[in-house]
């Protein structure tokens, strides 16, 4: 059983559609993971990382209702299990298979729960999940900004996408828990703050600062603020739909993942337009706000920064984020992990995947030739220096549901199977029935 701080990275598996659905942006393909996945897992080990945000490509795995092609997942997850690397499984990362359409589809949540259940049944040793990644960001980029998937730009479309995404996440958690009661769910959600740049901008900034919590409020069954409630009802959410979220929370199995980038804070103008503010409050202040709203264990689930002309820009950002993690931990917030996202450089995130330019963004711990970047070397040093100093799983949630490493899970299953077979043999002897071992 793992009792140390969760140092993690991720392998970028975003796959939204653009150009009105005519083109899919498959980051696993663009970053070369389908070809180099074994080398990618080697790099995870070389960096001393034991936890990996990772998931199968939903658009090629989920072929239809109760139809799946597990061939790639079987190979890669078997390899992770052999290496004793713990996957934090992203099942839906910004995209859906073509047959399902987009996030306006009301059938998506229930169907997705079936997909999650099928995955959990096939890989029973997997314990950690992010069923739907960045629900708030996915809904905004797909249905409010008009960039991905349905490419709509209205509050009604945004609320529709958001309620479907969060409902899918909630139903998936229930489906997985039915098969694995000790499953843990690490939400990966953007932690944001909006600064008013003038007195006139205070009101629009205040509205945005209320709405930034929407996905987590619904996911954790927290009653929203009155203005937000009116906003939801005015834009298509019914009272019954709202009460579904209040009544179906699985908060006791959740860890709140807060993603923080240099773009997470915005400056709001009087007309409500938002421009990037850069790092003003920083991870510490904003995560403290989220923690004091939900009081859940916390994990820093995403950050990165481009390696620039000096070569140390990403290293400096890593140091600042790690300093924030240590400060918030020392101030009593139960933070259990940190993630540099992602393992390798990404492609076309400089345009938020809206354009297919093939531009390599130097954001990874390693470049696309699979060479370790300075940020990767610095992260390896942090892990080496701190992993024995930061035990986390000694109380609260983890005393009841500890994280079980993949090879331990396999050993436990073999023990259970052996005990069951022994019981069957004893029963068969006493009743003179034939024994069938499975």
Secondary structure, DSSP 8 states (H G I E B T S, - for coil): -B-B-EEEEE------EETTTTEE--HHHHTTHHHHHHHHHHHHHHTT--EEEE---HHHHEEETTEE--HHHHHHHHHHHHHT-EEEEEEESS---GGG--TT-TTHHHHHHHHHHHHHHH-TT--EEEEES-HHHHHIIIIIS--STT---SHHHHHHHHHHHHHHHHHHHHHHHHH-TT-EEEEEEE--EEEESSGGGHHHHHHHHHHTTHHHHHHTT----HHHHHHHHHTT--HHHHHHHHHS--GGGEEEEEE--TTSEEEE-TTS-EEE--SSSHHHHHHHHHHHHH---EEEEE------TTS-HHHHHHHHHHHHHHHHHHTT--EEEEEEE-SB-EESGGGTT-S----EE--SSB-TT--B-HHHHHHHHHHHHHTTT-B-TTSTHHHHS-B--HHHHHHHHHHHHHHHHHHHHHHHHHHT------
